[in-house]
Amino acid sequence: MEGAIEQVSVQTPFGPPSESIAIGRMGDVRVAFLPRHGAHHRIPPHAINYRANLWAMAQLGVTRVIAPTAAGSLQPHIKPGDFVVCDQFVDRTYAREQTFYDGPRVVHISTAEPYCPDLRTHSIAVGRELGITVHERGTVVVIQGPRFSTRAESQWFSQQGWEVINMTQYPEAALARELEMCYVNIALITDYDAGLVEGVDGAPGIRPVSVSEVVRVLHDNNERVRRLIERLLPRVHGARACPCSRALEHAIIS
């Protein structure tokens, strides 16, 4: 962010968000930043108040969410340091608050195409302009965490053909859709998951995930993520033509 940055504390009907929200500008675009895990990564993925986080952003007027995440690879050709702009998710979480509509108003939001098509297109284009290896589609399987997968689980996910594994994409993406916000996930691949080990899936010499490796790759690639977002923002500013802003039109039972 450039210039003065304002820290805003937002109260929501669902409790407090993970942290105060930093509001400032990147070029001509006004932006808000919220670390989903809180300051110093103190909130584990299963304990994040996803409803409060998204509600707070919407309350501040945010209409587009660019959501970079650390993620693991489930396929040998997707390597640490690559970016994946996911187009589908598979939910393997449990006991997470996953809707703003607990009754008496009932909403069945469509997540057939869970990510904003416009944000995805622009993110892919910008990544390639910057010389980043970007995979333009991928299914992310979202696990409960905070533990990493067993080798058997990881092999199962890989055999389904899914590309990415992560702990935070659900319910975050679905909640954004309920608020008619555009949402894109840019998955930064930090590691190979446990199933991609020596002698398995034709990927000899690949070591399973470790915290130290995740942190190292994240630190090495923070600058690339920042540059991608800076170049992306001017392209997605202004009026929206995608269907995200009309997501509730046919979702409400009245």
C-alpha positions in Angstrom: 0.0 0.0 0.0 1.0 3.6 -0.6 0.7 6.7 1.5 -1.4 6.8 4.7 -2.8 3.5 5.9 -5.8 3.4 8.2 -6.4 0.5 10.6 -10.1 -0.1 11.0 -11.8 -2.4 13.6 -15.1 -3.7 12.4 -17.8 -5.4 14.5 -20.0 -8.0 12.8 -23.0 -10.0 13.8 -20.8 -13.0 13.6 -18.1 -11.8 16.0 -14.8 -10.1 15.4 -12.7 -10.7 12.2 -9.2 -12.2 12.4 -7.6 -8.7 12.7 -8.2 -5.0 12.2 -8.4 -4.2 8.5 -5.8 -2.0 6.8 -7.2 0.5 4.3 -5.1 2.4 1.9 -4.3 2.8 -1.8 -2.4 0.9 -4.4 -2.1 3.3 -7.3 -5.5 4.7 -8.0 -7.4 1.8 -6.3 -8.6 1.9 -2.7 -7.9 -1.4 -1.1 -8.5 -3.2 2.2 -6.1 -5.9 3.6 -7.1 -8.5 6.2 -4.7 -11.4 7.2 -7.1 -14.4 7.5 -4.8 -16.0 10.1 -4.5 -12.8 12.1 -1.2 -11.1 13.0 1.8 -13.4 13.3 -0.3 -16.3 11.9 -1.9 -17.0 15.3 -5.3 -18.5 14.2 -5.2 -22.0 12.8 -7.3 -22.7 9.6 -10.1 -24.5 11.3 -10.6 -21.7 13.9 -10.7 -18.8 11.5 -14.0 -16.8 11.7 -14.6 -16.8 8.0 -18.1 -15.3 8.2 -16.8 -12.3 10.2 -13.9 -11.8 7.8 -16.1 -11.6 4.7 -18.9 -9.7 6.4 -16.4 -7.1 7.6 -15.0 -6.7 4.1 -18.4 -6.3 2.5 -19.4 -3.8 5.3 -16.4 -1.6 4.2 -17.6 -1.7 0.6 -15.3 -4.3 -0.8 -16.7 -5.9 -4.0 -13.7 -8.0 -5.2 -11.6 -10.3 -3.1 -8.1 -11.4 -4.3 -7.2 -14.3 -2.1 -3.6 -15.6 -2.4 -3.1 -18.8 -0.4 -0.2 -21.1 0.5 -1.0 -24.5 -1.0 0.4 -27.9 -1.7 0.7 -29.7 -5.0 -1.0 -33.1 -5.6 0.5 -33.6 -9.1 4.2 -33.8 -10.1 4.0 -31.3 -12.9 2.8 -28.6 -10.5 6.0 -27.5 -8.8 6.8 -25.4 -5.7 7.0 -21.8 -6.8 4.2 -22.2 -9.4 0.9 -20.4 -9.2 -2.4 -22.1 -9.7 -5.5 -20.0 -10.4 -8.1 -22.5 -9.2 -11.4 -23.0 -10.9 -13.0 -25.6 -8.7 -12.9 -26.7 -5.0 -13.7 -29.9 -3.2 -14.8 -29.5 0.4 -13.4 -32.0 2.9 -13.8 -29.8 6.0 -16.3 -30.3 8.8 -18.0 -28.2 11.6 -17.2 -24.9 10.0 -19.8 -22.1 9.9 -20.5 -22.0 6.2 -23.4 -19.8 5.5 -24.8 -16.4 6.5 -28.3 -17.8 6.1 -29.2 -20.1 9.1 -32.9 -19.3 8.8 -35.6 -18.3 8.7 -34.4 -17.0 5.3 -33.0 -19.9 3.3 -30.5 -19.4 0.5 -29.1 -22.2 -1.8 -26.2 -20.4 -3.4 -24.8 -21.9 -6.6 -21.1 -22.8 -6.6 -21.1 -24.7 -9.9 -18.5 -22.2 -11.0 -17.2 -21.0 -7.6 -14.6 -18.4 -8.7 -15.1 -15.1 -10.5 -14.4 -15.7 -14.2 -13.2 -12.1 -14.8 -10.8 -12.1 -11.9 -9.5 -15.5 -13.0 -8.8 -14.3 -16.6 -7.0 -11.2 -15.5 -5.0 -13.0 -12.8 -3.7 -15.6 -15.4 -2.8 -12.9 -17.9 -0.9 -10.8 -15.3 1.0 -13.8 -14.0 2.2 -14.7 -17.4 3.2 -11.2 -18.2 5.4 -11.3 -15.1 7.0 -14.5 -16.2 5.4 -16.6 -13.5 4.6 -20.2 -14.2 0.8 -20.0 -13.9 -1.6 -23.0 -14.2 -4.8 -21.5 -15.5 -7.1 -24.0 -13.8 -7.0 -26.5 -11.0 -9.2 -28.2 -8.4 -8.3 -27.4 -4.8 -9.3 -30.0 -2.2 -9.8 -28.2 1.1 -8.9 -30.2 4.2 -9.8 -29.4 7.8 -6.3 -29.0 9.2 -4.3 -28.1 11.1 -2.6 -31.4 10.4 -1.2 -32.3 7.0 -2.7 -35.3 5.1 -1.7 -38.9 5.7 0.1 -40.5 2.7 -3.1 -42.5 2.0 -5.3 -39.4 1.9 -2.8 -37.6 -0.3 -2.6 -40.4 -2.8 -6.4 -40.6 -2.9 -6.7 -36.9 -3.7 -4.0 -37.2 -6.3 -5.7 -40.2 -7.9 -8.9 -38.2 -8.3 -7.0 -35.8 -10.6 -7.1 -32.9 -8.2 -4.2 -30.5 -8.4 -4.0 -28.5 -5.2 -4.5 -29.0 -1.5 -5.3 -26.2 1.0 -7.0 -25.6 4.4 -8.7 -22.2 3.9 -10.6 -22.1 0.6 -13.8 -23.4 2.1 -16.0 -21.8 3.3 -14.3 -18.6 2.3 -15.1 -18.7 -1.4 -18.7 -19.8 -0.8 -19.3 -17.0 1.7 -18.0 -14.4 -0.7 -20.5 -15.7 -3.2 -23.3 -15.3 -0.7 -22.3 -11.7 -0.3 -22.2 -11.3 -4.1 -18.5 -10.5 -4.0 -16.1 -11.5 -6.8 -13.5 -13.9 -5.5 -10.3 -15.4 -7.0 -7.9 -17.8 -5.4 -4.3 -17.5 -6.5 -2.6 -20.6 -5.0 1.1 -20.3 -4.4 2.5 -23.8 -4.4 4.9 -24.2 -1.5 5.4 -27.9 -1.4 4.5 -31.4 -2.6 1.9 -33.2 -0.5 2.6 -36.4 1.4 1.4 -38.8 -1.3 4.0 -37.6 -3.8 7.0 -39.3 -2.4 9.8 -41.4 -3.8 8.5 -44.3 -5.9 4.9 -43.1 -6.0 3.0 -41.6 -8.9 6.1 -41.5 -11.1 7.6 -38.7 -9.0 11.0 -40.1 -7.7 12.8 -38.0 -5.2 9.9 -35.8 -4.2 9.8 -35.2 -0.4 6.5 -34.8 1.5 5.5 -31.4 3.0 7.3 -29.8 5.9 6.6 -26.5 7.7 10.1 -25.3 7.1 9.8 -25.8 3.4 6.4 -24.1 3.2 7.8 -21.0 5.0 10.9 -20.9 2.9 9.0 -20.9 -0.4 6.5 -18.4 0.9 9.2 -15.9 1.8 11.0 -16.4 -1.5 7.8 -15.6 -3.4 6.1 -12.8 -1.5 7.5 -10.2 -3.9 6.0 -12.0 -6.9 2.6 -12.1 -5.2 2.8 -8.4 -4.4 3.8 -7.5 -8.0 1.0 -9.6 -9.4 -1.6 -7.9 -7.2 -0.3 -4.4 -8.0 -0.6 -5.0 -11.7 -3.9 -6.8 -11.4 -5.8 -4.1 -9.4 -6.1 -1.5 -12.2 -7.6 -4.1 -14.6 -10.4 -5.1 -12.3 -11.4 -1.7 -11.0 -14.8 -0.2 -11.7 -18.1 -1.6 -12.7 -18.6 -5.4 -12.7 -19.9 -7.4 -15.7 -19.5 -10.9 -14.2 -22.4 -12.8 -12.7 -21.0 -12.7 -9.1 -22.9 -9.4 -8.4 -26.2 -11.2 -9.1 -25.5 -14.5 -7.3 -28.6 -14.2 -5.0 -31.1 -13.6 -7.8 -32.2 -17.2 -8.0 -30.9 -18.5 -4.7 -33.4 -17.3 -2.2 -36.5 -19.4 -1.2 -39.3 -17.0 -0.5 
